[in-house]
Amino acid sequence: MQWFKTFKRATSLLVVMAASCGPAMAADYPNKPIRMIIGYSAGGAADKLIRPIADHVSKSIGQPFIMEYRPGAGASIALDITSKAPADGYTLHITDSGPMVILPNMRKLGYDPLKDFTSVAMLAGGGTVILVRPDSAAKDLKTLVSLAKANPANWSYGTSGIGGVGHLAGEQFKVAENLNLTHVPYKGGAPAVVELLGGHVPFLFSSLGSAATQIEAGSLKPLAVTSLNRSVLLPTVPTLAESGYPGFDASIWYAIVGPKGLPPEVMAKLVPAFNAALKDPAIVKLIQADGYDAMPMTPAKMDALVQQDFAHWGQVIKDAKVVDE
Protein backbone atom coordinates (compact mmCIF):
# COMPACT_ATOMS: atom_id res chain seq x y z
CA MET A 1 0.00 0.00 0.00
CA GLN A 2 3.01 2.27 0.42
CA TRP A 3 3.34 2.64 -3.36
CA PHE A 4 -0.31 3.71 -3.56
CA LYS A 5 0.19 6.43 -0.92
CA THR A 6 3.29 7.66 -2.73
CA PHE A 7 1.39 7.71 -6.03
CA LYS A 8 -1.52 9.57 -4.44
CA ARG A 9 0.82 12.23 -2.95
CA ALA A 10 2.56 12.67 -6.31
CA THR A 11 -0.76 13.01 -8.12
CA SER A 12 -1.99 15.59 -5.62
CA LEU A 13 1.25 17.54 -6.03
CA LEU A 14 0.83 17.57 -9.80
CA VAL A 15 -2.74 18.85 -9.48
CA VAL A 16 -1.59 21.65 -7.17
CA MET A 17 1.25 22.54 -9.54
CA ALA A 18 -1.08 22.59 -12.52
CA ALA A 19 -3.54 24.81 -10.69
CA SER A 20 -0.82 27.22 -9.62
CA CYS A 21 0.69 27.37 -13.14
CA GLY A 22 -2.61 28.17 -14.90
CA PRO A 23 -2.91 31.85 -13.91
CA ALA A 24 0.83 32.38 -14.35
CA MET A 25 0.69 30.97 -17.87
CA ALA A 26 -2.32 33.18 -18.67
CA ALA A 27 -0.52 36.20 -17.23
CA ASP A 28 2.43 35.40 -19.50
CA TYR A 29 0.11 35.26 -22.51
CA PRO A 30 0.98 35.07 -25.32
CA ASN A 31 4.25 33.15 -25.32
CA LYS A 32 3.79 31.28 -28.61
CA PRO A 33 2.11 31.84 -32.01
CA ILE A 34 -1.69 32.03 -32.17
CA ARG A 35 -3.67 30.17 -34.80
CA MET A 36 -6.36 32.16 -36.57
CA ILE A 37 -8.99 29.88 -38.07
CA ILE A 38 -10.67 31.09 -41.26
CA GLY A 39 -13.85 29.39 -42.43
CA TYR A 40 -13.42 30.21 -46.10
CA SER A 41 -10.86 29.73 -48.83
CA ALA A 42 -7.78 31.93 -49.09
CA GLY A 43 -8.33 35.20 -50.92
CA GLY A 44 -11.92 35.70 -49.79
CA ALA A 45 -13.36 38.61 -47.81
CA ALA A 46 -12.53 37.17 -44.37
CA ASP A 47 -8.95 36.42 -45.39
CA LYS A 48 -8.40 39.89 -46.89
CA LEU A 49 -9.91 41.57 -43.84
CA ILE A 50 -8.05 39.71 -41.12
CA ARG A 51 -4.51 39.84 -42.49
CA PRO A 52 -3.70 43.55 -41.95
CA ILE A 53 -5.57 43.55 -38.64
CA ALA A 54 -3.69 40.44 -37.47
CA ASP A 55 -0.38 42.02 -38.45
CA HIS A 56 -1.21 45.10 -36.36
CA VAL A 57 -2.29 43.02 -33.35
CA SER A 58 0.76 40.77 -33.69
CA LYS A 59 3.10 43.75 -33.27
CA SER A 60 1.15 44.81 -30.20
CA ILE A 61 1.11 41.47 -28.38
CA GLY A 62 4.48 40.18 -29.60
CA GLN A 63 3.41 36.93 -31.26
CA PRO A 64 2.48 36.06 -34.86
CA PHE A 65 -0.81 34.66 -36.10
CA ILE A 66 -0.79 31.43 -38.11
CA MET A 67 -3.66 31.40 -40.63
CA GLU A 68 -5.52 28.09 -40.81
CA TYR A 69 -8.17 27.65 -43.53
CA ARG A 70 -11.09 25.34 -42.75
CA PRO A 71 -13.71 26.05 -45.47
CA GLY A 72 -16.96 24.16 -45.88
CA ALA A 73 -20.54 23.85 -44.61
CA GLY A 74 -21.14 27.60 -44.75
CA ALA A 75 -18.08 28.20 -42.52
CA SER A 76 -19.70 26.23 -39.70
CA ILE A 77 -16.85 23.69 -39.70
CA ALA A 78 -14.43 26.41 -38.59
CA LEU A 79 -16.74 27.59 -35.82
CA ASP A 80 -17.25 24.03 -34.62
CA ILE A 81 -13.46 23.54 -34.42
CA THR A 82 -13.13 26.79 -32.49
CA SER A 83 -15.86 25.85 -30.00
CA LYS A 84 -13.98 22.65 -29.10
CA ALA A 85 -10.49 24.19 -28.85
CA PRO A 86 -8.80 24.82 -25.48
CA ALA A 87 -9.82 28.15 -23.95
CA ASP A 88 -6.24 29.35 -23.62
CA GLY A 89 -6.19 32.16 -26.18
CA TYR A 90 -4.08 30.28 -28.71
CA THR A 91 -7.02 29.51 -30.99
CA LEU A 92 -9.05 32.43 -32.37
CA HIS A 93 -11.46 32.60 -35.27
CA ILE A 94 -12.61 35.31 -37.67
CA THR A 95 -16.28 34.54 -38.12
CA ASP A 96 -19.16 36.37 -39.72
CA SER A 97 -22.89 36.68 -39.31
CA GLY A 98 -23.58 33.68 -41.59
CA PRO A 99 -22.37 30.79 -39.43
CA MET A 100 -22.98 32.73 -36.20
CA VAL A 101 -26.58 33.93 -36.50
CA ILE A 102 -28.06 32.65 -39.78
CA LEU A 103 -27.05 29.02 -40.27
CA PRO A 104 -27.89 28.03 -36.66
CA ASN A 105 -31.47 29.11 -37.42
CA MET A 106 -31.56 26.71 -40.37
CA ARG A 107 -30.05 23.49 -39.07
CA LYS A 108 -28.75 21.77 -35.94
CA LEU A 109 -25.02 22.36 -35.56
CA GLY A 110 -22.31 21.12 -33.24
CA TYR A 111 -22.13 24.48 -31.46
CA ASP A 112 -24.45 27.00 -29.82
CA PRO A 113 -23.58 30.51 -31.10
CA LEU A 114 -24.97 32.13 -27.97
CA LYS A 115 -23.22 29.89 -25.43
CA ASP A 116 -20.08 28.28 -26.86
CA PHE A 117 -17.89 31.31 -27.67
CA THR A 118 -16.12 34.24 -26.09
CA SER A 119 -16.66 37.51 -27.96
CA VAL A 120 -13.31 39.23 -28.46
CA ALA A 121 -13.80 41.95 -31.07
CA MET A 122 -16.23 43.12 -33.70
CA LEU A 123 -14.21 44.09 -36.78
CA ALA A 124 -16.26 45.45 -39.67
CA GLY A 125 -19.56 45.28 -41.47
CA GLY A 126 -21.43 46.19 -44.64
CA GLY A 127 -23.74 44.89 -47.33
CA THR A 128 -23.38 42.33 -50.07
CA VAL A 129 -23.46 43.24 -53.76
CA ILE A 130 -25.31 41.83 -56.77
CA LEU A 131 -22.72 41.19 -59.47
CA VAL A 132 -22.76 40.24 -63.14
CA ARG A 133 -20.10 40.10 -65.85
CA PRO A 134 -19.79 43.26 -67.96
CA ASP A 135 -21.02 41.32 -71.01
CA SER A 136 -24.12 40.06 -69.20
CA ALA A 137 -27.52 40.65 -70.79
CA ALA A 138 -28.58 42.03 -67.39
CA LYS A 139 -27.39 45.63 -67.70
CA ASP A 140 -29.26 46.74 -64.59
CA LEU A 141 -31.40 45.32 -61.80
CA LYS A 142 -34.68 45.77 -63.69
CA THR A 143 -33.32 43.85 -66.69
CA LEU A 144 -32.00 41.10 -64.41
CA VAL A 145 -35.46 40.60 -62.91
CA SER A 146 -37.13 40.52 -66.35
CA LEU A 147 -34.65 37.98 -67.70
CA ALA A 148 -34.88 35.80 -64.57
CA LYS A 149 -38.68 35.75 -64.76
CA ALA A 150 -38.65 34.92 -68.47
CA ASN A 151 -36.13 32.09 -68.19
CA PRO A 152 -35.42 31.12 -64.57
CA ALA A 153 -33.46 27.99 -65.59
CA ASN A 154 -30.70 30.24 -66.95
CA TRP A 155 -30.52 32.60 -63.97
CA SER A 156 -29.24 30.74 -60.93
CA TYR A 157 -27.32 32.83 -58.40
CA GLY A 158 -24.08 32.03 -56.60
CA THR A 159 -22.93 32.86 -53.07
CA SER A 160 -20.09 32.09 -50.69
CA GLY A 161 -22.14 29.28 -49.13
CA ILE A 162 -25.39 28.06 -47.61
CA GLY A 163 -26.60 30.14 -44.70
CA GLY A 164 -24.47 33.18 -45.47
CA VAL A 165 -25.79 36.72 -45.76
CA GLY A 166 -25.53 36.48 -49.55
CA HIS A 167 -27.75 33.40 -49.50
CA LEU A 168 -30.36 35.09 -47.32
CA ALA A 169 -30.21 38.26 -49.41
CA GLY A 170 -30.84 36.14 -52.51
CA GLU A 171 -33.78 34.37 -50.88
CA GLN A 172 -35.32 37.67 -49.75
CA PHE A 173 -34.91 39.02 -53.27
CA LYS A 174 -36.60 35.92 -54.72
CA VAL A 175 -39.57 36.41 -52.40
CA ALA A 176 -39.83 40.13 -53.20
CA GLU A 177 -39.99 39.44 -56.95
CA ASN A 178 -41.57 35.97 -56.84
CA LEU A 179 -38.58 34.51 -58.66
CA ASN A 180 -37.83 30.82 -59.07
CA LEU A 181 -34.03 30.78 -58.99
CA THR A 182 -31.60 28.03 -58.00
CA HIS A 183 -29.01 28.86 -55.34
CA VAL A 184 -25.44 27.74 -56.17
CA PRO A 185 -23.30 27.74 -53.00
CA TYR A 186 -19.49 27.76 -53.09
CA LYS A 187 -16.84 27.23 -50.40
CA GLY A 188 -16.16 30.92 -49.98
CA GLY A 189 -16.41 34.23 -51.80
CA ALA A 190 -13.19 33.81 -53.81
CA PRO A 191 -14.30 30.57 -55.57
CA ALA A 192 -17.71 32.15 -56.26
CA VAL A 193 -16.08 35.16 -57.93
CA VAL A 194 -13.87 32.87 -60.04
CA GLU A 195 -16.96 30.97 -61.22
CA LEU A 196 -18.73 34.18 -62.19
CA LEU A 197 -15.66 35.41 -64.07
CA GLY A 198 -15.60 32.11 -65.93
CA GLY A 199 -19.27 32.36 -66.87
CA HIS A 200 -20.26 29.30 -64.87
CA VAL A 201 -22.93 31.14 -62.87
CA PRO A 202 -24.99 34.11 -64.18
CA PHE A 203 -24.78 36.39 -61.14
CA LEU A 204 -23.70 36.55 -57.54
CA PHE A 205 -24.79 37.91 -54.19
CA SER A 206 -21.20 38.52 -53.08
CA SER A 207 -19.44 40.08 -50.14
CA LEU A 208 -17.81 43.32 -51.19
CA GLY A 209 -14.44 42.21 -49.89
CA SER A 210 -14.33 39.18 -52.16
CA ALA A 211 -15.19 41.18 -55.26
CA ALA A 212 -13.59 44.59 -54.64
CA THR A 213 -10.50 43.98 -56.79
CA GLN A 214 -12.52 42.67 -59.74
CA ILE A 215 -15.04 45.51 -59.50
CA GLU A 216 -12.25 48.09 -59.48
CA ALA A 217 -10.62 46.41 -62.49
CA GLY A 218 -13.91 46.46 -64.38
CA SER A 219 -14.01 42.67 -64.62
CA LEU A 220 -17.31 42.52 -62.74
CA LYS A 221 -20.26 44.89 -62.75
CA PRO A 222 -22.22 45.77 -59.57
CA LEU A 223 -25.96 46.26 -59.96
CA ALA A 224 -27.03 46.97 -56.37
CA VAL A 225 -25.95 46.59 -52.75
CA THR A 226 -28.06 44.92 -50.08
CA SER A 227 -27.33 47.23 -47.12
CA LEU A 228 -29.67 50.08 -46.19
CA ASN A 229 -26.96 52.63 -46.98
CA ARG A 230 -24.73 52.84 -50.03
CA SER A 231 -21.27 51.34 -49.81
CA VAL A 232 -18.27 53.61 -49.24
CA LEU A 233 -16.57 51.57 -51.96
CA LEU A 234 -19.42 51.94 -54.48
CA PRO A 235 -21.05 55.32 -53.81
CA THR A 236 -22.75 55.41 -57.24
CA VAL A 237 -24.30 51.94 -56.93
CA PRO A 238 -27.87 52.06 -55.55
CA THR A 239 -29.16 50.02 -52.65
CA LEU A 240 -31.98 47.57 -53.10
CA ALA A 241 -34.01 49.78 -50.79
CA GLU A 242 -33.53 52.62 -53.29
CA SER A 243 -34.33 50.33 -56.20
CA GLY A 244 -37.92 49.56 -55.33
CA TYR A 245 -37.51 47.28 -52.31
CA PRO A 246 -38.22 49.52 -49.29
CA GLY A 247 -36.55 48.43 -46.06
CA PHE A 248 -34.46 45.72 -47.73
CA ASP A 249 -31.40 45.19 -45.54
CA ALA A 250 -29.03 42.24 -45.65
CA SER A 251 -25.75 43.24 -44.04
CA ILE A 252 -22.81 41.14 -42.97
CA TRP A 253 -20.40 41.64 -40.09
CA TYR A 254 -17.06 40.04 -39.27
CA ALA A 255 -15.83 39.40 -35.74
CA ILE A 256 -13.20 37.62 -33.67
CA VAL A 257 -14.31 34.91 -31.28
CA GLY A 258 -12.56 32.33 -29.15
CA PRO A 259 -13.76 29.25 -27.27
CA LYS A 260 -16.01 29.81 -24.29
CA GLY A 261 -14.21 30.81 -21.11
CA LEU A 262 -11.15 32.73 -22.30
CA PRO A 263 -9.29 33.86 -19.15
CA PRO A 264 -9.48 37.53 -18.12
CA GLU A 265 -5.70 37.82 -18.52
CA VAL A 266 -6.03 36.74 -22.16
CA MET A 267 -8.92 39.11 -22.83
CA ALA A 268 -6.96 41.94 -21.24
CA LYS A 269 -4.33 41.52 -23.97
CA LEU A 270 -6.53 40.75 -26.97
CA VAL A 271 -9.43 43.19 -26.64
CA PRO A 272 -7.37 46.41 -26.46
CA ALA A 273 -5.05 45.17 -29.21
CA PHE A 274 -7.88 44.52 -31.68
CA ASN A 275 -9.68 47.75 -30.85
CA ALA A 276 -6.44 49.71 -31.26
CA ALA A 277 -5.99 48.17 -34.72
CA LEU A 278 -9.49 49.33 -35.71
CA LYS A 279 -8.59 52.90 -34.74
CA ASP A 280 -5.46 52.96 -36.90
CA PRO A 281 -6.23 55.21 -39.94
CA ALA A 282 -4.27 52.87 -42.23
CA ILE A 283 -6.35 49.87 -41.14
CA VAL A 284 -9.60 51.81 -41.43
CA LYS A 285 -8.63 52.83 -44.98
CA LEU A 286 -7.98 49.19 -45.92
CA ILE A 287 -11.33 48.13 -44.43
CA GLN A 288 -13.15 50.84 -46.38
CA ALA A 289 -11.31 49.82 -49.56
CA ASP A 290 -13.15 46.51 -49.28
CA GLY A 291 -16.49 48.29 -48.88
CA TYR A 292 -16.89 47.90 -45.13
CA ASP A 293 -16.97 50.15 -42.09
CA ALA A 294 -14.85 49.47 -39.01
CA MET A 295 -17.02 48.45 -36.05
CA PRO A 296 -14.98 48.58 -32.82
CA MET A 297 -17.06 47.71 -29.75
CA THR A 298 -16.78 46.06 -26.36
CA PRO A 299 -17.29 42.29 -25.99
CA ALA A 300 -20.51 43.00 -24.08
CA LYS A 301 -21.91 45.07 -26.95
CA MET A 302 -20.83 42.38 -29.38
CA ASP A 303 -22.72 39.78 -27.32
CA ALA A 304 -25.84 41.96 -27.50
CA LEU A 305 -25.49 42.37 -31.29
CA VAL A 306 -25.10 38.61 -31.80
CA GLN A 307 -28.26 37.94 -29.78
CA GLN A 308 -30.17 40.66 -31.63
CA ASP A 309 -29.13 39.44 -35.07
CA PHE A 310 -29.78 35.81 -34.17
CA ALA A 311 -33.42 36.73 -33.48
CA HIS A 312 -33.62 38.97 -36.58
CA TRP A 313 -32.35 36.39 -39.06
CA GLY A 314 -34.48 33.70 -37.46
CA GLN A 315 -37.55 35.77 -38.30
CA VAL A 316 -36.29 36.46 -41.85
CA ILE A 317 -35.75 32.75 -42.44
CA LYS A 318 -39.24 31.99 -41.17
CA ASP A 319 -40.90 34.72 -43.22
CA ALA A 320 -39.02 33.87 -46.43
CA LYS A 321 -39.54 30.12 -45.85
CA VAL A 322 -35.85 29.49 -46.45
CA VAL A 323 -35.02 25.79 -46.36
CA ASP A 324 -31.66 24.15 -45.78
CA GLU A 325 -30.18 22.79 -48.99
C-alpha positions as CSV (number, residue, x, y, z in Angstrom):
1,M,0.0,0.0,0.0
2,Q,3.0,2.3,0.4
3,W,3.3,2.6,-3.4
4,F,-0.3,3.7,-3.6
5,K,0.2,6.4,-0.9
6,T,3.3,7.7,-2.7
7,F,1.4,7.7,-6.0
8,K,-1.5,9.6,-4.4
9,R,0.8,12.2,-2.9
10,A,2.6,12.7,-6.3
11,T,-0.8,13.0,-8.1
12,S,-2.0,15.6,-5.6
13,L,1.2,17.5,-6.0
14,L,0.8,17.6,-9.8
15,V,-2.7,18.8,-9.5
16,V,-1.6,21.7,-7.2
17,M,1.3,22.5,-9.5
18,A,-1.1,22.6,-12.5
19,A,-3.5,24.8,-10.7
20,S,-0.8,27.2,-9.6
21,C,0.7,27.4,-13.1
22,G,-2.6,28.2,-14.9
23,P,-2.9,31.8,-13.9
24,A,0.8,32.4,-14.3
25,M,0.7,31.0,-17.9
26,A,-2.3,33.2,-18.7
27,A,-0.5,36.2,-17.2
28,D,2.4,35.4,-19.5
29,Y,0.1,35.3,-22.5
30,P,1.0,35.1,-25.3
31,N,4.3,33.1,-25.3
32,K,3.8,31.3,-28.6
33,P,2.1,31.8,-32.0
34,I,-1.7,32.0,-32.2
35,R,-3.7,30.2,-34.8
36,M,-6.4,32.2,-36.6
37,I,-9.0,29.9,-38.1
38,I,-10.7,31.1,-41.3
39,G,-13.8,29.4,-42.4
40,Y,-13.4,30.2,-46.1
41,S,-10.9,29.7,-48.8
42,A,-7.8,31.9,-49.1
43,G,-8.3,35.2,-50.9
44,G,-11.9,35.7,-49.8
45,A,-13.4,38.6,-47.8
46,A,-12.5,37.2,-44.4
47,D,-8.9,36.4,-45.4
48,K,-8.4,39.9,-46.9
49,L,-9.9,41.6,-43.8
50,I,-8.1,39.7,-41.1
51,R,-4.5,39.8,-42.5
52,P,-3.7,43.6,-41.9
53,I,-5.6,43.5,-38.6
54,A,-3.7,40.4,-37.5
55,D,-0.4,42.0,-38.4
56,H,-1.2,45.1,-36.4
57,V,-2.3,43.0,-33.4
58,S,0.8,40.8,-33.7
59,K,3.1,43.7,-33.3
60,S,1.2,44.8,-30.2
61,I,1.1,41.5,-28.4
62,G,4.5,40.2,-29.6
63,Q,3.4,36.9,-31.3
64,P,2.5,36.1,-34.9
65,F,-0.8,34.7,-36.1
66,I,-0.8,31.4,-38.1
67,M,-3.7,31.4,-40.6
68,E,-5.5,28.1,-40.8
69,Y,-8.2,27.6,-43.5
70,R,-11.1,25.3,-42.8
71,P,-13.7,26.1,-45.5
72,G,-17.0,24.2,-45.9
73,A,-20.5,23.8,-44.6
74,G,-21.1,27.6,-44.8
75,A,-18.1,28.2,-42.5
76,S,-19.7,26.2,-39.7
77,I,-16.8,23.7,-39.7
78,A,-14.4,26.4,-38.6
79,L,-16.7,27.6,-35.8
80,D,-17.2,24.0,-34.6
81,I,-13.5,23.5,-34.4
82,T,-13.1,26.8,-32.5
83,S,-15.9,25.8,-30.0
84,K,-14.0,22.7,-29.1
85,A,-10.5,24.2,-28.8
86,P,-8.8,24.8,-25.5
87,A,-9.8,28.1,-23.9
88,D,-6.2,29.3,-23.6
89,G,-6.2,32.2,-26.2
90,Y,-4.1,30.3,-28.7
91,T,-7.0,29.5,-31.0
92,L,-9.0,32.4,-32.4
93,H,-11.5,32.6,-35.3
94,I,-12.6,35.3,-37.7
95,T,-16.3,34.5,-38.1
96,D,-19.2,36.4,-39.7
97,S,-22.9,36.7,-39.3
98,G,-23.6,33.7,-41.6
99,P,-22.4,30.8,-39.4
100,M,-23.0,32.7,-36.2
101,V,-26.6,33.9,-36.5
102,I,-28.1,32.7,-39.8
103,L,-27.1,29.0,-40.3
104,P,-27.9,28.0,-36.7
105,N,-31.5,29.1,-37.4
106,M,-31.6,26.7,-40.4
107,R,-30.1,23.5,-39.1
108,K,-28.8,21.8,-35.9
109,L,-25.0,22.4,-35.6
110,G,-22.3,21.1,-33.2
111,Y,-22.1,24.5,-31.5
112,D,-24.4,27.0,-29.8
113,P,-23.6,30.5,-31.1
114,L,-25.0,32.1,-28.0
115,K,-23.2,29.9,-25.4
116,D,-20.1,28.3,-26.9
117,F,-17.9,31.3,-27.7
118,T,-16.1,34.2,-26.1
119,S,-16.7,37.5,-28.0
120,V,-13.3,39.2,-28.5
121,A,-13.8,41.9,-31.1
122,M,-16.2,43.1,-33.7
123,L,-14.2,44.1,-36.8
124,A,-16.3,45.4,-39.7
125,G,-19.6,45.3,-41.5
126,G,-21.4,46.2,-44.6
127,G,-23.7,44.9,-47.3
128,T,-23.4,42.3,-50.1
129,V,-23.5,43.2,-53.8
130,I,-25.3,41.8,-56.8
131,L,-22.7,41.2,-59.5
132,V,-22.8,40.2,-63.1
133,R,-20.1,40.1,-65.8
134,P,-19.8,43.3,-68.0
135,D,-21.0,41.3,-71.0
136,S,-24.1,40.1,-69.2
137,A,-27.5,40.7,-70.8
138,A,-28.6,42.0,-67.4
139,K,-27.4,45.6,-67.7
140,D,-29.3,46.7,-64.6
141,L,-31.4,45.3,-61.8
142,K,-34.7,45.8,-63.7
143,T,-33.3,43.9,-66.7
144,L,-32.0,41.1,-64.4
145,V,-35.5,40.6,-62.9
146,S,-37.1,40.5,-66.3
147,L,-34.7,38.0,-67.7
148,A,-34.9,35.8,-64.6
149,K,-38.7,35.8,-64.8
150,A,-38.7,34.9,-68.5
151,N,-36.1,32.1,-68.2
152,P,-35.4,31.1,-64.6
153,A,-33.5,28.0,-65.6
154,N,-30.7,30.2,-66.9
155,W,-30.5,32.6,-64.0
156,S,-29.2,30.7,-60.9
157,Y,-27.3,32.8,-58.4
158,G,-24.1,32.0,-56.6
159,T,-22.9,32.9,-53.1
160,S,-20.1,32.1,-50.7
161,G,-22.1,29.3,-49.1
162,I,-25.4,28.1,-47.6
163,G,-26.6,30.1,-44.7
164,G,-24.5,33.2,-45.5
165,V,-25.8,36.7,-45.8
166,G,-25.5,36.5,-49.5
167,H,-27.8,33.4,-49.5
168,L,-30.4,35.1,-47.3
169,A,-30.2,38.3,-49.4
170,G,-30.8,36.1,-52.5
171,E,-33.8,34.4,-50.9
172,Q,-35.3,37.7,-49.7
173,F,-34.9,39.0,-53.3
174,K,-36.6,35.9,-54.7
175,V,-39.6,36.4,-52.4
176,A,-39.8,40.1,-53.2
177,E,-40.0,39.4,-57.0
178,N,-41.6,36.0,-56.8
179,L,-38.6,34.5,-58.7
180,N,-37.8,30.8,-59.1
181,L,-34.0,30.8,-59.0
182,T,-31.6,28.0,-58.0
183,H,-29.0,28.9,-55.3
184,V,-25.4,27.7,-56.2
185,P,-23.3,27.7,-53.0
186,Y,-19.5,27.8,-53.1
187,K,-16.8,27.2,-50.4
188,G,-16.2,30.9,-50.0
189,G,-16.4,34.2,-51.8
190,A,-13.2,33.8,-53.8
191,P,-14.3,30.6,-55.6
192,A,-17.7,32.2,-56.3
193,V,-16.1,35.2,-57.9
194,V,-13.9,32.9,-60.0
195,E,-17.0,31.0,-61.2
196,L,-18.7,34.2,-62.2
197,L,-15.7,35.4,-64.1
198,G,-15.6,32.1,-65.9
199,G,-19.3,32.4,-66.9
200,H,-20.3,29.3,-64.9
201,V,-22.9,31.1,-62.9
202,P,-25.0,34.1,-64.2
203,F,-24.8,36.4,-61.1
204,L,-23.7,36.6,-57.5
205,F,-24.8,37.9,-54.2
206,S,-21.2,38.5,-53.1
207,S,-19.4,40.1,-50.1
208,L,-17.8,43.3,-51.2
209,G,-14.4,42.2,-49.9
210,S,-14.3,39.2,-52.2
211,A,-15.2,41.2,-55.3
212,A,-13.6,44.6,-54.6
213,T,-10.5,44.0,-56.8
214,Q,-12.5,42.7,-59.7
215,I,-15.0,45.5,-59.5
216,E,-12.2,48.1,-59.5
217,A,-10.6,46.4,-62.5
218,G,-13.9,46.5,-64.4
219,S,-14.0,42.7,-64.6
220,L,-17.3,42.5,-62.7
221,K,-20.3,44.9,-62.8
222,P,-22.2,45.8,-59.6
223,L,-26.0,46.3,-60.0
224,A,-27.0,47.0,-56.4
225,V,-25.9,46.6,-52.8
226,T,-28.1,44.9,-50.1
227,S,-27.3,47.2,-47.1
228,L,-29.7,50.1,-46.2
229,N,-27.0,52.6,-47.0
230,R,-24.7,52.8,-50.0
231,S,-21.3,51.3,-49.8
232,V,-18.3,53.6,-49.2
233,L,-16.6,51.6,-52.0
234,L,-19.4,51.9,-54.5
235,P,-21.0,55.3,-53.8
236,T,-22.7,55.4,-57.2
237,V,-24.3,51.9,-56.9
238,P,-27.9,52.1,-55.5
239,T,-29.2,50.0,-52.6
240,L,-32.0,47.6,-53.1
241,A,-34.0,49.8,-50.8
242,E,-33.5,52.6,-53.3
243,S,-34.3,50.3,-56.2
244,G,-37.9,49.6,-55.3
245,Y,-37.5,47.3,-52.3
246,P,-38.2,49.5,-49.3
247,G,-36.5,48.4,-46.1
248,F,-34.5,45.7,-47.7
249,D,-31.4,45.2,-45.5
250,A,-29.0,42.2,-45.6
251,S,-25.7,43.2,-44.0
252,I,-22.8,41.1,-43.0
253,W,-20.4,41.6,-40.1
254,Y,-17.1,40.0,-39.3
255,A,-15.8,39.4,-35.7
256,I,-13.2,37.6,-33.7
257,V,-14.3,34.9,-31.3
258,G,-12.6,32.3,-29.1
259,P,-13.8,29.2,-27.3
260,K,-16.0,29.8,-24.3
261,G,-14.2,30.8,-21.1
262,L,-11.1,32.7,-22.3
263,P,-9.3,33.9,-19.1
264,P,-9.5,37.5,-18.1
265,E,-5.7,37.8,-18.5
266,V,-6.0,36.7,-22.2
267,M,-8.9,39.1,-22.8
268,A,-7.0,41.9,-21.2
269,K,-4.3,41.5,-24.0
270,L,-6.5,40.7,-27.0
271,V,-9.4,43.2,-26.6
272,P,-7.4,46.4,-26.5
273,A,-5.0,45.2,-29.2
274,F,-7.9,44.5,-31.7
275,N,-9.7,47.8,-30.8
276,A,-6.4,49.7,-31.3
277,A,-6.0,48.2,-34.7
278,L,-9.5,49.3,-35.7
279,K,-8.6,52.9,-34.7
280,D,-5.5,53.0,-36.9
281,P,-6.2,55.2,-39.9
282,A,-4.3,52.9,-42.2
283,I,-6.3,49.9,-41.1
284,V,-9.6,51.8,-41.4
285,K,-8.6,52.8,-45.0
286,L,-8.0,49.2,-45.9
287,I,-11.3,48.1,-44.4
288,Q,-13.1,50.8,-46.4
289,A,-11.3,49.8,-49.6
290,D,-13.1,46.5,-49.3
291,G,-16.5,48.3,-48.9
292,Y,-16.9,47.9,-45.1
293,D,-17.0,50.2,-42.1
294,A,-14.8,49.5,-39.0
295,M,-17.0,48.4,-36.0
296,P,-15.0,48.6,-32.8
297,M,-17.1,47.7,-29.8
298,T,-16.8,46.1,-26.4
299,P,-17.3,42.3,-26.0
300,A,-20.5,43.0,-24.1
301,K,-21.9,45.1,-26.9
302,M,-20.8,42.4,-29.4
303,D,-22.7,39.8,-27.3
304,A,-25.8,42.0,-27.5
305,L,-25.5,42.4,-31.3
306,V,-25.1,38.6,-31.8
307,Q,-28.3,37.9,-29.8
308,Q,-30.2,40.7,-31.6
309,D,-29.1,39.4,-35.1
310,F,-29.8,35.8,-34.2
311,A,-33.4,36.7,-33.5
312,H,-33.6,39.0,-36.6
313,W,-32.3,36.4,-39.1
314,G,-34.5,33.7,-37.5
315,Q,-37.5,35.8,-38.3
316,V,-36.3,36.5,-41.8
317,I,-35.7,32.8,-42.4
318,K,-39.2,32.0,-41.2
319,D,-40.9,34.7,-43.2
320,A,-39.0,33.9,-46.4
321,K,-39.5,30.1,-45.9
322,V,-35.9,29.5,-46.4
323,V,-35.0,25.8,-46.4
324,D,-31.7,24.2,-45.8
325,E,-30.2,22.8,-49.0
